[in-house]
Amino acid sequence: MRVTTDFWVSAIVRRAFSAGGFAAVERRGSSEAGAVLITQRDRLGETTLYGPAPQTSYDSAKPDDRMFAQMLKSTEPEAIRQRIEREMRFDPDVWLVELEVDDALFAELIAVTTP
């Protein structure tokens, strides 16, 4: 059984803070099954946007895990904002979570597929 989005996001935020990072829920979507967009900011001002991975990326041994794929990487906040707005027009129940953690912690928190 898959956990609710609300519970999953709360756990990610708590784990980020407990490891010395920062996390914020910028937008709450559907608490039961909303999609999640994640922004990761680094110390050099670059932001990476992650969204739900395509269904073909899921491991059949772990079908309930949440998988993410990189959608956009930019130093321009406007480019990231425009992409997020486009995703929100497509899915108004989307969550937006910002993480400011190092790459090692991000890899522990978020399962990212590679193309």
N, CA, C and O atoms as a Tinker XYZ file with bonds, in Angstrom:
   460  protein
     1  N      0.834000   -1.171000    0.000000    73     2
     2  CA     0.000000    0.000000    0.000000    64     1     3
     3  C      0.886000    1.245000    0.000000    63     2     4     5
     4  O      1.850000    1.327000    0.760000    81     3
     5  N      0.561000    2.188000   -0.835000    73     3     6
     6  CA     1.333000    3.411000   -0.960000    64     5     7
     7  C      0.887000    4.433000    0.089000    63     6     8     9
     8  O     -0.308000    4.592000    0.339000    81     7
     9  N      1.852000    5.123000    0.698000    73     7    10
    10  CA     1.511000    6.142000    1.692000    64     9    11
    11  C      0.949000    7.373000    0.988000    63    10    12    13
    12  O      1.200000    7.592000   -0.197000    81    11
    13  N      0.189000    8.170000    1.728000    73    11    14
    14  CA    -0.390000    9.374000    1.140000    64    13    15
    15  C      0.719000   10.376000    0.817000    63    14    16    17
    16  O      1.809000   10.328000    1.388000    81    15
    17  N      0.420000   11.266000   -0.091000    73    15    18
    18  CA     1.396000   12.294000   -0.462000    64    17    19
    19  C      1.702000   13.186000    0.730000    63    18    20    21
    20  O      2.855000   13.555000    0.950000    81    19
    21  N      0.690000   13.532000    1.491000    73    19    22
    22  CA     0.873000   14.371000    2.665000    64    21    23
    23  C      1.873000   13.741000    3.642000    63    22    24    25
    24  O      2.774000   14.418000    4.136000    81    23
    25  N      1.709000   12.456000    3.915000    73    23    26
    26  CA     2.611000   11.736000    4.817000    64    25    27
    27  C      4.023000   11.660000    4.234000    63    26    28    29
    28  O      5.000000   11.870000    4.953000    81    27
    29  N      4.137000   11.362000    2.937000    73    27    30
    30  CA     5.435000   11.227000    2.280000    64    29    31
    31  C      6.199000   12.553000    2.316000    63    30    32    33
    32  O      7.387000   12.580000    2.637000    81    31
    33  N      5.516000   13.650000    1.986000    73    31    34
    34  CA     6.165000   14.968000    1.988000    64    33    35
    35  C      6.600000   15.337000    3.409000    63    34    36    37
    36  O      7.703000   15.848000    3.605000    81    35
    37  N      5.752000   15.084000    4.387000    73    35    38
    38  CA     6.114000   15.379000    5.781000    64    37    39
    39  C      7.371000   14.622000    6.191000    63    38    40    41
    40  O      8.233000   15.172000    6.877000    81    39
    41  N      7.477000   13.374000    5.778000    73    39    42
    42  CA     8.656000   12.567000    6.119000    64    41    43
    43  C      9.918000   13.123000    5.453000    63    42    44    45
    44  O     10.976000   13.166000    6.080000    81    43
    45  N      9.819000   13.542000    4.208000    73    43    46
    46  CA    10.985000   14.096000    3.503000    64    45    47
    47  C     11.442000   15.391000    4.177000    63    46    48    49
    48  O     12.638000   15.595000    4.385000    81    47
    49  N     10.509000   16.250000    4.510000    73    47    50
    50  CA    10.844000   17.515000    5.169000    64    49    51
    51  C     11.515000   17.244000    6.519000    63    50    52    53
    52  O     12.536000   17.850000    6.841000    81    51
    53  N     10.947000   16.347000    7.292000    73    51    54
    54  CA    11.513000   16.014000    8.611000    64    53    55
    55  C     12.920000   15.431000    8.476000    63    54    56    57
    56  O     13.820000   15.795000    9.234000    81    55
    57  N     13.110000   14.526000    7.512000    73    55    58
    58  CA    14.432000   13.911000    7.324000    64    57    59
    59  C     15.460000   14.933000    6.865000    63    58    60    61
    60  O     16.615000   14.871000    7.287000    81    59
    61  N     15.064000   15.877000    6.006000    73    59    62
    62  CA    15.994000   16.917000    5.548000    64    61    63
    63  C     16.453000   17.771000    6.725000    63    62    64    65
    64  O     17.648000   18.026000    6.875000    81    63
    65  N     15.515000   18.215000    7.560000    73    63    66
    66  CA    15.873000   19.034000    8.716000    64    65    67
    67  C     16.718000   18.262000    9.717000    63    66    68    69
    68  O     17.675000   18.807000   10.268000    81    67
    69  N     16.380000   17.009000    9.957000    73    67    70
    70  CA    17.132000   16.235000   10.946000    64    69    71
    71  C     18.571000   15.977000   10.505000    63    70    72    73
    72  O     19.437000   15.718000   11.340000    81    71
    73  N     18.831000   16.046000    9.200000    73    71    74
    74  CA    20.186000   15.848000    8.686000    64    73    75
    75  C     20.930000   17.171000    8.491000    63    74    76    77
    76  O     22.040000   17.188000    7.959000    81    75
    77  N     20.319000   18.275000    8.922000    73    75    78
    78  CA    20.996000   19.569000    8.843000    64    77    79
    79  C     20.714000   20.347000    7.576000    63    78    80    81
    80  O     21.353000   21.370000    7.328000    81    79
    81  N     19.777000   19.891000    6.773000    73    79    82
    82  CA    19.415000   20.602000    5.555000    64    81    83
    83  C     18.190000   21.472000    5.769000    63    82    84    85
    84  O     17.725000   21.659000    6.894000    81    83
    85  N     17.682000   21.995000    4.673000    73    83    86
    86  CA    16.489000   22.828000    4.706000    64    85    87
    87  C     15.462000   22.255000    3.753000    63    86    88    89
    88  O     15.807000   21.749000    2.685000    81    87
    89  N     14.209000   22.336000    4.137000    73    87    90
    90  CA    13.112000   21.893000    3.273000    64    89    91
    91  C     11.900000   22.765000    3.543000    63    90    92    93
    92  O     11.662000   23.193000    4.673000    81    91
    93  N     11.140000   23.022000    2.490000    73    91    94
    94  CA     9.922000   23.810000    2.638000    64    93    95
    95  C      8.877000   23.301000    1.662000    63    94    96    97
    96  O      9.184000   22.953000    0.522000    81    95
    97  N      7.650000   23.263000    2.124000    73    95    98
    98  CA     6.533000   22.944000    1.254000    64    97    99
    99  C      6.026000   24.278000    0.719000    63    98   100   101
   100  O      5.418000   25.058000    1.451000    81    99
   101  N      6.280000   24.532000   -0.556000    73    99   102
   102  CA     5.881000   25.794000   -1.157000    64   101   103
   103  C      4.435000   25.774000   -1.615000    63   102   104   105
   104  O      3.785000   26.815000   -1.707000    81   103
   105  N      3.940000   24.583000   -1.900000    73   103   106
   106  CA     2.554000   24.457000   -2.349000    64   105   107
   107  C      2.046000   23.076000   -1.960000    63   106   108   109
   108  O      2.695000   22.063000   -2.218000    81   107
   109  N      0.874000   23.055000   -1.335000    73   107   110
   110  CA     0.241000   21.789000   -0.955000    64   109   111
   111  C     -0.770000   21.419000   -2.022000    63   110   112   113
   112  O     -1.576000   22.243000   -2.454000    81   111
   113  N     -0.711000   20.162000   -2.437000    73   111   114
   114  CA    -1.672000   19.657000   -3.401000    64   113   115
   115  C     -2.637000   18.713000   -2.716000    63   114   116   117
   116  O     -2.921000   18.854000   -1.527000    81   115
   117  N     -3.130000   17.770000   -3.455000    73   115   118
   118  CA    -4.046000   16.770000   -2.908000    64   117   119
   119  C     -3.319000   15.938000   -1.860000    63   118   120   121
   120  O     -2.237000   15.410000   -2.120000    81   119
   121  N     -3.913000   15.823000   -0.678000    73   119   122
   122  CA    -3.224000   15.114000    0.405000    64   121   123
   123  C     -3.145000   13.614000    0.174000    63   122   124   125
   124  O     -2.237000   12.960000    0.686000    81   123
   125  N     -4.069000   13.065000   -0.577000    73   123   126
   126  CA    -4.074000   11.624000   -0.783000    64   125   127
   127  C     -3.143000   11.176000   -1.909000    63   126   128   129
   128  O     -2.368000   10.235000   -1.739000    81   127
   129  N     -3.221000   11.845000   -3.049000    73   127   130
   130  CA    -2.488000   11.305000   -4.200000    64   129   131
   131  C     -1.954000   12.375000   -5.140000    63   130   132   133
   132  O     -1.823000   12.119000   -6.337000    81   131
   133  N     -1.643000   13.556000   -4.643000    73   131   134
   134  CA    -1.109000   14.597000   -5.507000    64   133   135
   135  C      0.297000   14.272000   -5.973000    63   134   136   137
   136  O      1.084000   13.667000   -5.245000    81   135
   137  N      0.606000   14.685000   -7.207000    73   135   138
   138  CA     1.974000   14.544000   -7.721000    64   137   139
   139  C      2.876000   15.534000   -6.980000    63   138   140   141
   140  O      2.404000   16.534000   -6.440000    81   139
   141  N      4.175000   15.242000   -6.961000    73   139   142
   142  CA     5.127000   16.082000   -6.238000    64   141   143
   143  C      6.197000   16.577000   -7.203000    63   142   144   145
   144  O      6.789000   15.796000   -7.949000    81   143
   145  N      6.435000   17.894000   -7.178000    73   143   146
   146  CA     7.571000   18.498000   -7.864000    64   145   147
   147  C      8.556000   18.909000   -6.787000    63   146   148   149
   148  O      8.163000   19.420000   -5.738000    81   147
   149  N      9.837000   18.685000   -7.049000    73   147   150
   150  CA    10.874000   18.999000   -6.069000    64   149   151
   151  C     11.900000   19.916000   -6.711000    63   150   152   153
   152  O     12.393000   19.644000   -7.805000    81   151
   153  N     12.216000   21.003000   -6.022000    73   151   154
   154  CA    13.321000   21.844000   -6.469000    64   153   155
   155  C     14.479000   21.629000   -5.505000    63   154   156   157
   156  O     14.303000   21.595000   -4.287000    81   155
   157  N     15.663000   21.484000   -6.082000    73   155   158
   158  CA    16.883000   21.356000   -5.279000    64   157   159
   159  C     17.774000   22.537000   -5.629000    63   158   160   161
   160  O     18.171000   22.708000   -6.782000    81   159
   161  N     18.081000   23.336000   -4.642000    73   159   162
   162  CA    18.968000   24.486000   -4.843000    64   161   163
   163  C     20.344000   24.149000   -4.302000    63   162   164   165
   164  O     20.490000   23.533000   -3.246000    81   163
   165  N     21.361000   24.577000   -5.067000    73   163   166
   166  CA    22.717000   24.364000   -4.567000    64   165   167
   167  C     23.317000   25.698000   -4.139000    63   166   168   169
   168  O     22.691000   26.745000   -4.297000    81   167
   169  N     24.507000   25.658000   -3.611000    73   167   170
   170  CA    25.144000   26.871000   -3.077000    64   169   171
   171  C     25.623000   27.822000   -4.160000    63   170   172   173
   172  O     25.948000   28.974000   -3.875000    81   171
   173  N     25.669000   27.352000   -5.399000    73   171   174
   174  CA    26.136000   28.195000   -6.499000    64   173   175
   175  C     24.980000   28.889000   -7.225000    63   174   176   177
   176  O     25.197000   29.575000   -8.224000    81   175
   177  N     23.771000   28.713000   -6.731000    73   175   178
   178  CA    22.624000   29.385000   -7.325000    64   177   179
   179  C     21.915000   28.596000   -8.409000    63   178   180   181
   180  O     21.003000   29.113000   -9.056000    81   179
   181  N     22.317000   27.364000   -8.615000    73   179   182
   182  CA    21.670000   26.545000   -9.629000    64   181   183
   183  C     20.511000   25.781000   -8.999000    63   182   184   185
   184  O     20.618000   25.273000   -7.883000    81   183
   185  N     19.413000   25.708000   -9.726000    73   183   186
   186  CA    18.225000   25.004000   -9.251000    64   185   187
   187  C     17.897000   23.882000  -10.216000    63   186   188   189
   188  O     17.928000   24.062000  -11.433000    81   187
   189  N     17.585000   22.725000   -9.660000    73   187   190
   190  CA    17.163000   21.584000  -10.463000    64   189   191
   191  C     15.733000   21.246000  -10.083000    63   190   192   193
   192  O     15.394000   21.161000   -8.903000    81   191
   193  N     14.905000   21.056000  -11.090000    73   191   194
   194  CA    13.502000   20.703000  -10.882000    64   193   195
   195  C     13.310000   19.233000  -11.217000    63   194   196   197
   196  O     13.701000   18.772000  -12.289000    81   195
   197  N     12.705000   18.504000  -10.290000    73   195   198
   198  CA    12.410000   17.084000  -10.479000    64   197   199
   199  C     10.907000   16.882000  -10.441000    63   198   200   201
   200  O     10.195000   17.556000   -9.696000    81   199
   201  N     10.437000   15.956000  -11.246000    73   199   202
   202  CA     9.029000   15.607000  -11.255000    64   201   203
   203  C      8.872000   14.107000  -11.276000    63   202   204   205
   204  O      9.861000   13.377000  -11.346000    81   203
   205  N      7.625000   13.633000  -11.215000    73   203   206
   206  CA     7.392000   12.190000  -11.228000    64   205   207
   207  C      8.009000   11.537000  -12.467000    63   206   208   209
   208  O      7.872000   12.038000  -13.583000    81   207
   209  N      8.684000   10.419000  -12.250000    73   207   210
   210  CA     9.315000    9.683000  -13.359000    64   209   211
   211  C      8.234000    8.970000  -14.178000    63   210   212   213
   212  O      7.162000    8.659000  -13.661000    81   211
   213  N      8.520000    8.718000  -15.442000    73   211   214
   214  CA     7.574000    7.943000  -16.252000    64   213   215
   215  C      7.379000    6.543000  -15.661000    63   214   216   217
   216  O      8.275000    6.000000  -15.015000    81   215
   217  N      6.222000    5.982000  -15.888000    73   215   218
   218  CA     5.899000    4.660000  -15.340000    64   217   219
   219  C      6.907000    3.590000  -15.759000    63   218   220   221
   220  O      7.111000    2.620000  -15.029000    81   219
   221  N      7.527000    3.750000  -16.900000    73   219   222
   222  CA     8.506000    2.762000  -17.372000    64   221   223
   223  C      9.765000    2.749000  -16.517000    63   222   224   225
   224  O     10.562000    1.816000  -16.611000    81   223
   225  N      9.958000    3.766000  -15.688000    73   223   226
   226  CA    11.145000    3.860000  -14.841000    64   225   227
   227  C     11.018000    3.075000  -13.547000    63   226   228   229
   228  O     12.012000    2.883000  -12.847000    81   227
   229  N      9.826000    2.621000  -13.216000    73   227   230
   230  CA     9.598000    1.959000  -11.931000    64   229   231
   231  C     10.102000    0.531000  -11.954000    63   230   232   233
   232  O      9.999000   -0.176000  -12.957000    81   231
   233  N     10.649000    0.131000  -10.825000    73   231   234
   234  CA    11.154000   -1.223000  -10.631000    64   233   235
   235  C      9.977000   -2.123000  -10.254000    63   234   236   237
   236  O      9.234000   -1.807000   -9.325000    81   235
   237  N      9.802000   -3.218000  -10.948000    73   235   238
   238  CA     8.672000   -4.103000  -10.668000    64   237   239
   239  C      8.761000   -4.722000   -9.270000    63   238   240   241
   240  O      7.748000   -5.146000   -8.714000    81   239
   241  N      9.962000   -4.774000   -8.708000    73   239   242
   242  CA    10.118000   -5.312000   -7.354000    64   241   243
   243  C      9.665000   -4.306000   -6.291000    63   242   244   245
   244  O      9.331000   -4.693000   -5.171000    81   243
   245  N      9.654000   -3.003000   -6.647000    73   243   246
   246  CA     9.239000   -1.951000   -5.711000    64   245   247
   247  C      8.250000   -1.007000   -6.403000    63   246   248   249
   248  O      8.570000    0.162000   -6.619000    81   247
   249  N      7.067000   -1.490000   -6.749000    73   247   250
   250  CA     6.144000   -0.660000   -7.527000    64   249   251
   251  C      5.558000    0.522000   -6.758000    63   250   252   253
   252  O      5.016000    1.439000   -7.376000    81   251
   253  N      5.652000    0.527000   -5.441000    73   251   254
   254  CA     5.064000    1.604000   -4.651000    64   253   255
   255  C      6.036000    2.729000   -4.327000    63   254   256   257
   256  O      5.622000    3.744000   -3.768000    81   255
   257  N      7.308000    2.583000   -4.659000    73   255   258
   258  CA     8.280000    3.645000   -4.415000    64   257   259
   259  C      7.970000    4.850000   -5.297000    63   258   260   261
   260  O      7.480000    4.701000   -6.416000    81   259
   261  N      8.256000    6.035000   -4.787000    73   259   262
   262  CA     8.106000    7.249000   -5.605000    64   261   263
   263  C      9.427000    7.492000   -6.315000    63   262   264   265
   264  O     10.476000    7.605000   -5.680000    81   263
   265  N      9.366000    7.569000   -7.620000    73   263   266
   266  CA    10.551000    7.804000   -8.444000    64   265   267
   267  C     10.428000    9.173000   -9.103000    63   266   268   269
   268  O      9.334000    9.611000   -9.458000    81   267
   269  N     11.566000    9.837000   -9.258000    73   267   270
   270  CA    11.588000   11.167000   -9.857000    64   269   271
   271  C     12.578000   11.211000  -11.007000    63   270   272   273
   272  O     13.527000   10.429000  -11.074000    81   271
   273  N     12.324000   12.155000  -11.915000    73   271   274
   274  CA    13.218000   12.381000  -13.048000    64   273   275
   275  C     13.517000   13.883000  -13.114000    63   274   276   277
   276  O     12.662000   14.712000  -12.803000    81   275
   277  N     14.729000   14.212000  -13.520000    73   275   278
   278  CA    15.093000   15.621000  -13.668000    64   277   279
   279  C     14.312000   16.218000  -14.826000    63   278   280   281
   280  O     14.276000   15.654000  -15.920000    81   279
   281  N     13.688000   17.361000  -14.578000    73   279   282
   282  CA    12.902000   18.037000  -15.607000    64   281   283
   283  C     13.638000   19.241000  -16.184000    63   282   284   285
   284  O     13.542000   19.518000  -17.379000    81   283
   285  N     14.375000   19.956000  -15.330000    73   283   286
   286  CA    15.029000   21.185000  -15.764000    64   285   287
   287  C     16.122000   21.545000  -14.768000    63   286   288   289
   288  O     15.963000   21.366000  -13.561000    81   287
   289  N     17.228000   22.052000  -15.287000    73   287   290
   290  CA    18.321000   22.534000  -14.437000    64   289   291
   291  C     18.695000   23.911000  -14.970000    63   290   292   293
   292  O     18.961000   24.068000  -16.162000    81   291
   293  N     18.715000   24.915000  -14.082000    73   291   294
   294  CA    18.943000   26.274000  -14.555000    64   293   295
   295  C     19.438000   27.169000  -13.434000    63   294   296   297
   296  O     19.196000   26.908000  -12.255000    81   295
   297  N     20.136000   28.230000  -13.823000    73   295   298
   298  CA    20.514000   29.278000  -12.876000    64   297   299
   299  C     19.515000   30.432000  -12.955000    63   298   300   301
   300  O     19.612000   31.401000  -12.202000    81   299
   301  N     18.561000   30.317000  -13.871000    73   299   302
   302  CA    17.541000   31.354000  -14.062000    64   301   303
   303  C     16.265000   30.985000  -13.302000    63   302   304   305
   304  O     15.558000   30.059000  -13.699000    81   303
   305  N     15.965000   31.691000  -12.225000    73   303   306
   306  CA    14.750000   31.387000  -11.458000    64   305   307
   307  C     13.480000   31.483000  -12.307000    63   306   308   309
   308  O     12.528000   30.735000  -12.085000    81   307
   309  N     13.465000   32.388000  -13.264000    73   307   310
   310  CA    12.285000   32.562000  -14.114000    64   309   311
   311  C     11.989000   31.314000  -14.947000    63   310   312   313
   312  O     10.825000   30.960000  -15.134000    81   311
   313  N     13.017000   30.655000  -15.442000    73   311   314
   314  CA    12.821000   29.429000  -16.228000    64   313   315
   315  C     12.208000   28.331000  -15.368000    63   314   316   317
   316  O     11.315000   27.609000  -15.813000    81   315
   317  N     12.689000   28.209000  -14.140000    73   315   318
   318  CA    12.137000   27.205000  -13.217000    64   317   319
   319  C     10.690000   27.549000  -12.891000    63   318   320   321
   320  O      9.827000   26.671000  -12.907000    81   319
   321  N     10.415000   28.818000  -12.595000    73   319   322
   322  CA     9.067000   29.247000  -12.247000    64   321   323
   323  C      8.084000   28.977000  -13.387000    63   322   324   325
   324  O      6.970000   28.507000  -13.152000    81   323
   325  N      8.498000   29.274000  -14.617000    73   323   326
   326  CA     7.623000   29.039000  -15.766000    64   325   327
   327  C      7.307000   27.559000  -15.939000    63   326   328   329
   328  O      6.170000   27.199000  -16.242000    81   327
   329  N      8.293000   26.711000  -15.752000    73   327   330
   330  CA     8.055000   25.266000  -15.889000    64   329   331
   331  C      7.109000   24.770000  -14.799000    63   330   332   333
   332  O      6.239000   23.940000  -15.063000    81   331
   333  N      7.273000   25.272000  -13.586000    73   331   334
   334  CA     6.383000   24.884000  -12.487000    64   333   335
   335  C      4.956000   25.341000  -12.783000    63   334   336   337
   336  O      4.007000   24.586000  -12.568000    81   335
   337  N      4.799000   26.555000  -13.267000    73   335   338
   338  CA     3.467000   27.057000  -13.597000    64   337   339
   339  C      2.818000   26.204000  -14.688000    63   338   340   341
   340  O      1.622000   25.920000  -14.630000    81   339
   341  N      3.597000   25.804000  -15.664000    73   339   342
   342  CA     3.069000   24.949000  -16.730000    64   341   343
   343  C      2.593000   23.610000  -16.166000    63   342   344   345
   344  O      1.541000   23.107000  -16.562000    81   343
   345  N      3.359000   23.037000  -15.249000    73   343   346
   346  CA     2.970000   21.777000  -14.619000    64   345   347
   347  C      1.712000   21.950000  -13.769000    63   346   348   349
   348  O      0.868000   21.055000  -13.727000    81   347
   349  N      1.581000   23.095000  -13.090000    73   347   350
   350  CA     0.413000   23.340000  -12.250000    64   349   351
   351  C     -0.846000   23.546000  -13.097000    63   350   352   353
   352  O     -1.942000   23.198000  -12.657000    81   351
   353  N     -0.713000   24.100000  -14.292000    73   351   354
   354  CA    -1.874000   24.212000  -15.187000    64   353   355
   355  C     -2.335000   22.827000  -15.625000    63   354   356   357
   356  O     -3.532000   22.590000  -15.787000    81   355
   357  N     -1.394000   21.921000  -15.816000    73   355   358
   358  CA    -1.717000   20.553000  -16.215000    64   357   359
   359  C     -2.322000   19.758000  -15.061000    63   358   360   361
   360  O     -3.263000   18.989000  -15.253000    81   359
   361  N     -1.771000   19.952000  -13.854000    73   359   362
   362  CA    -2.224000   19.209000  -12.671000    64   361   363
   363  C     -2.362000   20.174000  -11.491000    63   362   364   365
   364  O     -1.371000   20.470000  -10.824000    81   363
   365  N     -3.569000   20.665000  -11.225000    73   363   366
   366  CA    -3.743000   21.637000  -10.142000    64   365   367
   367  C     -3.551000   21.053000   -8.744000    63   366   368   369
   368  O     -3.480000   21.810000   -7.776000    81   367
   369  N     -3.463000   19.726000   -8.611000    73   367   370
   370  CA    -3.269000   19.094000   -7.303000    64   369   371
   371  C     -1.802000   18.820000   -6.981000    63   370   372   373
   372  O     -1.507000   18.065000   -6.055000    81   371
   373  N     -0.895000   19.412000   -7.720000    73   371   374
   374  CA     0.530000   19.133000   -7.554000    64   373   375
   375  C      1.078000   19.796000   -6.287000    63   374   376   377
   376  O      0.656000   20.886000   -5.903000    81   375
   377  N      2.018000   19.116000   -5.659000    73   375   378
   378  CA     2.765000   19.644000   -4.516000    64   377   379
   379  C      4.071000   20.236000   -5.037000    63   378   380   381
   380  O      4.597000   19.781000   -6.052000    81   379
   381  N      4.598000   21.254000   -4.345000    73   379   382
   382  CA     5.910000   21.803000   -4.660000    64   381   383
   383  C      6.731000   21.833000   -3.374000    63   382   384   385
   384  O      6.373000   22.499000   -2.403000    81   383
   385  N      7.844000   21.092000   -3.393000    73   383   386
   386  CA     8.721000   20.976000   -2.221000    64   385   387
   387  C     10.099000   21.472000   -2.608000    63   386   388   389
   388  O     10.653000   21.058000   -3.627000    81   387
   389  N     10.651000   22.360000   -1.796000    73   387   390
   390  CA    12.006000   22.861000   -2.033000    64   389   391
   391  C     12.947000   22.209000   -1.037000    63   390   392   393
   392  O     12.671000   22.175000    0.162000    81   391
   393  N     14.068000   21.689000   -1.543000    73   391   394
   394  CA    15.097000   21.098000   -0.697000    64   393   395
   395  C     16.415000   21.832000   -0.909000    63   394   396   397
   396  O     16.829000   22.071000   -2.043000    81   395
   397  N     17.057000   22.180000    0.173000    73   395   398
   398  CA    18.417000   22.714000    0.128000    64   397   399
   399  C     19.267000   21.773000    0.960000    63   398   400   401
   400  O     19.480000   21.976000    2.155000    81   399
   401  N     19.743000   20.741000    0.291000    73   399   402
   402  CA    20.568000   19.708000    0.921000    64   401   403
   403  C     21.696000   19.373000   -0.042000    63   402   404   405
   404  O     21.604000   19.655000   -1.237000    81   403
   405  N     22.759000   18.772000    0.475000    73   403   406
   406  CA    23.846000   18.383000   -0.421000    64   405   407
   407  C     23.421000   17.179000   -1.265000    63   406   408   409
   408  O     22.405000   16.537000   -0.997000    81   407
   409  N     24.212000   16.896000   -2.274000    73   407   410
   410  CA    23.865000   15.833000   -3.222000    64   409   411
   411  C     23.752000   14.459000   -2.560000    63   410   412   413
   412  O     22.901000   13.654000   -2.938000    81   411
   413  N     24.600000   14.196000   -1.585000    73   411   414
   414  CA    24.555000   12.886000   -0.921000    64   413   415
   415  C     23.246000   12.705000   -0.161000    63   414   416   417
   416  O     22.625000   11.645000   -0.240000    81   415
   417  N     22.824000   13.727000    0.573000    73   415   418
   418  CA    21.560000   13.636000    1.302000    64   417   419
   419  C     20.381000   13.594000    0.328000    63   418   420   421
   420  O     19.414000   12.867000    0.556000    81   419
   421  N     20.459000   14.359000   -0.741000    73   419   422
   422  CA    19.378000   14.349000   -1.723000    64   421   423
   423  C     19.194000   12.931000   -2.279000    63   422   424   425
   424  O     18.067000   12.466000   -2.445000    81   423
   425  N     20.299000   12.255000   -2.563000    73   423   426
   426  CA    20.232000   10.899000   -3.091000    64   425   427
   427  C     19.611000    9.930000   -2.080000    63   426   428   429
   428  O     18.973000    8.952000   -2.471000    81   427
   429  N     19.795000   10.195000   -0.787000    73   427   430
   430  CA    19.162000    9.358000    0.245000    64   429   431
   431  C     17.666000    9.613000    0.335000    63   430   432   433
   432  O     16.885000    8.694000    0.581000    81   431
   433  N     17.266000   10.874000    0.133000    73   431   434
   434  CA    15.869000   11.259000    0.292000    64   433   435
   435  C     15.008000   10.949000   -0.928000    63   434   436   437
   436  O     13.861000   10.522000   -0.794000    81   435
   437  N     15.562000   11.164000   -2.109000    73   435   438
   438  CA    14.776000   11.122000   -3.346000    64   437   439
   439  C     15.370000   10.113000   -4.315000    63   438   440   441
   440  O     16.563000   10.150000   -4.617000    81   439
   441  N     14.527000    9.216000   -4.795000    73   439   442
   442  CA    14.964000    8.231000   -5.797000    64   441   443
   443  C     14.825000    8.862000   -7.188000    63   442   444   445
   444  O     13.717000    9.152000   -7.641000    81   443
   445  N     15.954000    9.067000   -7.851000    73   443   446
   446  CA    15.967000    9.712000   -9.162000    64   445   447
   447  C     16.387000    8.704000  -10.224000    63   446   448   449
   448  O     17.377000    7.990000  -10.064000    81   447
   449  N     15.624000    8.657000  -11.300000    73   447   450
   450  CA    15.975000    7.793000  -12.416000    64   449   451
   451  C     16.897000    8.552000  -13.367000    63   450   452   453
   452  O     16.863000    9.780000  -13.440000    81   451
   453  N     17.702000    7.812000  -14.077000    73   451   454
   454  CA    18.564000    8.417000  -15.078000    64   453   455
   455  C     18.035000    8.033000  -16.454000    63   454   456   457
   456  O     17.609000    6.899000  -16.672000    81   455
   457  N     18.067000    8.990000  -17.379000    73   455   458
   458  CA    17.523000    8.696000  -18.719000    64   457   459
   459  C     18.324000    7.674000  -19.479000    63   458   460
   460  O     17.979000    7.336000  -20.611000    81   459
